[in-house]
Amino acid sequence: MLSIPPVDLIEAAADPASRRRQFELLDAAFSEVGYVHVVGHRIPSSVFTELYAVTRRFFGLPAEEKSKVAQPTPEQVRGWSGAGSEGMAYSLGEETHADLKEKMDIGPVTGPTIGQPGAGPMAYPNLWPELPEFRTAWECYYQHMQRVGAELLALAAEGFGLSRQHFVPLFDAELSMLRALHFPPQPEPPLPHQFRAGIHTDYGAFTVVSAESTPGGLQVLEADGEWLEVNTTPATLVVLVGDLLAEWTGNHWPATLHRTANPPRSVAFENSRLAFAFYQHPNWDVEVAELSPFAGGAAHATDDALVSGKHLAEKYVRQTTFGTSDPTV
């Protein structure tokens, strides 16, 4: 297994030589391993402490309280969904048992909403539980994630020989999302091939993960077909590649196939896990084609180009409706 040092965002801002070195680490990690740890993100430890504490309080509420902010419809990815409400592998067209998790989602904390120019039909309002400090902690962390994601996109663009600002207009009305994933204890053994989260790729550009280090965590599928355990802590971020970034790079950075494993049965009765994923999504109407370094010198959209919003909406509906792309089912 190839071991690659973390990417340090402070070093990436130090000088041109350091910045190039950090891009080389990023490039090697995504082209060879599928993920990278990120440090130097400048997120205070208090932000993680408050985020994890208030979110655990939310997931500890009775279901009838959490359901007050339940996800309204399959295509409106906002609010809470209970255990068994999704099958992530369906996003890849794979039939699967329901995932053993519950979740909470928000979208942009500022920006356009449905009906405003450039918003697209996925710009739904956020749903906030009546829990002291919840909204403040989540909005603070979301804004840090936007900053980290923008820094990673700028580093990637410059490393590929493009302007550091290349992605900025593609994300000025972004559809990014922050999701909390609560994986409860498993008093009963899972069904065959049932996981905390089934095998899938994420759908956008970068995915930025923060997670506890308890058993039953993130695994990435290596090129040789083996599942690699990814070490996680709340303050050391893990970054994955999504479908749209894979398309932009002509699959030079393939989308990261990953899942969340079940804990060993010896600890499954009492083991729970909390994780956060920031899904970095472009504007609704962005047509995603290979960047010029990967397209013979000229980036161009084609008739079958991926349109960001349509791709995201179809994927989210498939995982929520267990295989259909029709949000009314």
C-alpha positions in Angstrom: 0.0 0.0 0.0 1.3 3.4 -1.0 1.6 5.8 2.0 1.3 9.5 1.2 1.8 12.3 3.7 -1.1 14.6 4.5 -1.7 17.7 2.4 -1.0 20.8 4.5 -3.0 23.8 3.5 -0.8 26.2 5.5 2.2 24.9 3.6 0.3 25.3 0.3 0.0 29.0 1.0 3.7 29.5 2.1 5.6 29.9 -1.2 5.4 28.6 -4.8 7.8 25.7 -4.1 5.8 24.6 -1.1 2.5 25.0 -3.0 3.8 22.8 -5.8 4.9 20.1 -3.3 1.4 20.1 -1.7 -0.2 19.7 -5.2 2.1 16.8 -5.9 1.0 15.1 -2.8 -2.7 15.7 -3.7 -2.1 14.4 -7.2 -0.3 11.3 -6.1 -2.9 10.5 -3.4 -5.9 10.8 -5.8 -4.4 9.1 -8.8 -2.9 6.2 -6.8 -4.9 5.8 -3.5 -8.2 7.6 -3.8 -8.1 9.8 -0.7 -5.9 12.1 1.2 -5.6 13.4 4.7 -5.6 17.2 5.0 -4.1 19.2 7.9 -3.3 22.9 8.3 -7.0 23.6 7.6 -7.1 26.3 10.3 -10.4 25.1 11.9 -10.3 25.7 15.6 -10.7 22.6 17.8 -13.6 24.3 19.6 -15.5 24.2 16.3 -15.3 20.5 16.1 -16.1 20.1 19.8 -19.2 22.1 19.6 -20.3 20.5 16.3 -20.0 17.0 17.5 -21.6 17.7 20.9 -24.7 19.4 19.6 -25.2 16.9 16.8 -25.0 14.0 19.3 -27.6 15.7 21.3 -29.8 15.9 18.2 -29.4 12.3 17.3 -30.2 11.3 20.9 -33.6 12.9 20.7 -36.8 10.7 20.3 -37.7 10.0 16.7 -40.9 12.1 17.0 -38.7 15.1 17.9 -36.3 14.5 15.0 -39.1 14.0 12.6 -40.2 17.6 13.0 -37.3 18.3 10.6 -37.7 15.2 8.5 -36.6 15.3 4.9 -39.7 16.3 3.0 -39.3 14.5 -0.3 -36.7 12.3 -2.0 -35.3 15.2 -4.1 -35.4 17.7 -1.3 -32.2 16.6 0.5 -32.6 18.7 3.7 -33.3 17.6 7.3 -33.4 14.3 9.1 -33.9 10.8 7.8 -34.1 7.8 10.0 -32.2 4.5 9.9 -33.0 2.4 6.9 -34.1 5.4 4.8 -31.3 5.1 2.2 -29.4 2.5 0.2 -26.2 4.2 -1.0 -25.3 1.4 -3.4 -28.4 2.1 -5.4 -26.7 5.3 -6.7 -24.4 3.0 -8.7 -27.3 0.8 -9.8 -26.6 -1.9 -7.3 -29.5 -3.5 -5.4 -28.8 -3.5 -1.7 -30.3 -3.7 1.8 -31.0 -0.4 3.5 -28.0 1.3 5.1 -27.6 1.1 8.9 -27.5 4.9 9.6 -29.5 8.0 10.2 -28.6 11.4 8.8 -29.1 15.1 8.9 -28.5 17.4 5.9 -28.2 21.1 5.2 -27.4 23.1 2.1 -25.7 26.5 1.7 -26.2 28.8 4.7 -26.2 31.8 2.4 -27.0 32.1 -1.3 -29.8 31.8 -3.8 -33.0 29.9 -3.1 -35.6 28.4 -5.4 -37.0 31.1 -7.7 -34.0 33.3 -7.6 -31.6 33.6 -10.6 -29.1 30.7 -10.9 -30.6 28.8 -8.0 -31.9 25.7 -9.8 -34.5 23.4 -8.3 -32.2 21.9 -5.6 -31.8 25.2 -3.7 -34.2 24.2 -0.9 -34.3 26.0 2.4 -32.6 24.4 5.4 -34.6 22.8 8.2 -33.4 23.6 11.7 -34.3 21.6 14.9 -35.3 23.6 18.0 -32.0 22.8 19.7 -29.9 25.5 21.3 -26.6 26.2 19.5 -27.3 23.6 16.7 -27.7 26.1 13.9 -24.8 28.3 15.0 -22.4 25.3 15.2 -23.5 23.9 11.8 -23.4 27.2 10.0 -19.9 27.9 11.4 -18.6 24.5 10.3 -20.3 24.8 6.8 -18.5 28.0 6.2 -15.1 26.5 7.1 -15.9 23.6 4.7 -16.6 26.1 1.9 -13.3 27.7 2.5 -11.4 24.4 2.7 -13.1 23.2 -0.5 -12.3 26.4 -2.4 -8.6 26.2 -1.3 -8.4 22.6 -2.6 -10.0 23.6 -5.9 -7.6 26.5 -6.3 -4.7 24.2 -5.5 -5.9 21.6 -8.1 -6.5 24.2 -10.8 -3.1 25.8 -10.4 -1.4 22.4 -10.3 -3.0 21.5 -13.6 -1.7 24.7 -15.2 -5.0 26.6 -15.0 -5.8 29.9 -13.3 -6.1 29.6 -9.5 -9.5 31.2 -10.0 -10.7 28.7 -12.6 -13.4 27.1 -10.6 -14.7 30.2 -8.8 -17.5 31.1 -11.3 -18.6 27.5 -11.4 -19.3 27.6 -7.6 -20.7 31.1 -7.1 -24.2 29.6 -6.6 -23.0 26.3 -5.4 -25.2 23.4 -4.2 -22.9 22.0 -1.6 -24.3 20.1 1.3 -23.2 19.2 4.9 -24.4 15.8 6.2 -24.1 14.3 9.6 -24.1 10.5 9.7 -24.9 8.7 12.9 -24.2 5.0 12.8 -26.0 3.5 15.8 -25.0 0.3 17.7 -25.9 -3.0 16.1 -27.5 -5.4 18.6 -28.6 -7.6 15.8 -26.1 -8.8 13.1 -26.5 -7.0 9.8 -28.0 -8.9 6.8 -25.6 -10.3 4.3 -23.8 -7.5 2.3 -25.5 -4.9 4.5 -23.3 -2.1 5.8 -23.5 1.1 7.7 -23.2 2.7 4.3 -23.0 0.6 1.1 -20.4 1.0 -1.6 -20.7 4.2 -3.6 -19.0 7.2 -5.1 -19.9 10.7 -4.1 -21.5 12.9 -6.7 -19.7 16.3 -6.8 -16.2 17.6 -6.7 -14.4 17.1 -3.4 -15.9 15.4 -0.4 -14.4 16.5 2.9 -14.9 14.1 5.8 -14.5 14.5 9.6 -15.2 11.4 11.7 -14.7 9.7 15.0 -12.1 7.0 15.2 -14.5 4.3 16.6 -14.6 0.8 15.0 -16.7 0.4 11.9 -15.5 3.3 9.8 -14.6 4.6 6.3 -13.1 2.1 3.8 -11.8 2.9 0.4 -11.6 0.3 -2.4 -8.0 -0.1 -3.7 -7.1 -0.9 -7.3 -6.4 -4.5 -6.3 -9.9 -5.0 -5.0 -9.0 -4.9 -1.3 -10.8 -2.7 1.2 -8.5 -0.2 2.9 -9.3 1.1 6.4 -9.0 4.9 6.5 -7.8 6.4 9.8 -10.1 9.2 10.9 -10.2 11.7 13.7 -12.5 14.8 13.9 -9.7 17.3 13.4 -7.8 15.5 10.6 -9.9 15.8 7.5 -10.1 13.1 4.8 -10.8 14.2 1.3 -12.3 12.0 -1.5 -12.9 12.6 -5.2 -16.5 12.8 -6.5 -18.0 12.0 -9.9 -17.8 15.5 -11.3 -14.2 16.0 -10.4 -13.3 12.7 -12.0 -15.0 13.9 -15.1 -13.1 17.2 -15.1 -9.8 15.4 -14.8 -10.6 12.8 -17.5 -10.5 10.2 -14.7 -6.9 11.0 -13.9 -8.5 11.4 -10.4 -11.0 8.6 -10.4 -14.1 8.9 -8.2 -13.4 7.3 -4.9 -15.3 4.0 -4.3 -15.9 3.8 -0.6 -18.3 2.5 2.1 -18.7 2.6 5.9 -18.0 -0.8 7.4 -19.9 -2.5 10.2 -18.1 -2.7 13.6 -16.8 -6.1 14.8 -19.5 -8.1 16.6 -17.5 -8.0 19.8 -18.1 -4.3 20.1 -21.2 -3.8 17.9 -23.7 -3.9 20.8 -22.4 -0.6 22.2 -20.4 1.0 19.4 -21.8 4.1 17.7 -20.1 6.4 15.3 -20.6 10.0 14.2 -19.2 11.5 11.0 -19.6 14.6 8.9 -19.3 14.8 5.1 -19.2 18.1 3.2 -20.2 17.4 -0.4 -18.8 20.1 -2.7 -21.3 20.6 -5.5 -21.1 23.2 -8.4 -23.9 25.5 -9.6 -26.9 23.7 -10.9 -26.3 24.5 -14.6 -22.6 23.8 -14.9 -21.8 21.5 -17.8 -18.9 19.4 -16.7 -16.4 18.5 -19.4 -12.7 17.5 -19.3 -10.4 20.4 -18.3 -8.1 21.6 -21.1 -5.0 19.8 -19.8 -6.9 16.5 -20.2 -8.8 17.3 -23.4 -6.0 17.9 -25.8 -5.6 21.6 -24.9 -9.3 22.7 -25.1 -12.0 22.1 -22.6 -15.3 21.6 -24.4 -18.8 20.5 -23.5 -20.4 17.7 -25.6 -24.0 16.7 -26.3 -23.7 14.1 -23.5 -21.8 16.3 -21.0 -22.7 15.9 -17.4 -24.9 18.7 -16.2 -24.2 19.2 -12.5 -27.7 19.7 -11.1 -29.3 16.9 -13.1 -26.6 14.5 -12.1 -26.8 15.3 -8.4 -30.6 15.2 -8.4 -30.8 11.8 -10.1 -28.2 10.3 -7.7 -29.8 11.6 -4.6 -33.2 10.3 -5.6 -31.9 6.9 -6.5 -30.3 6.4 -3.1 -33.4 7.6 -1.3 -36.0 5.7 -3.4 -33.9 2.5 -3.6 -33.3 2.6 -7.3 -35.7 4.8 -9.1 -34.9 8.2 -10.7 -38.5 9.3 -10.3 -38.9 11.5 -7.2 -42.6 10.8 -7.1 -42.1 7.1 -6.3 
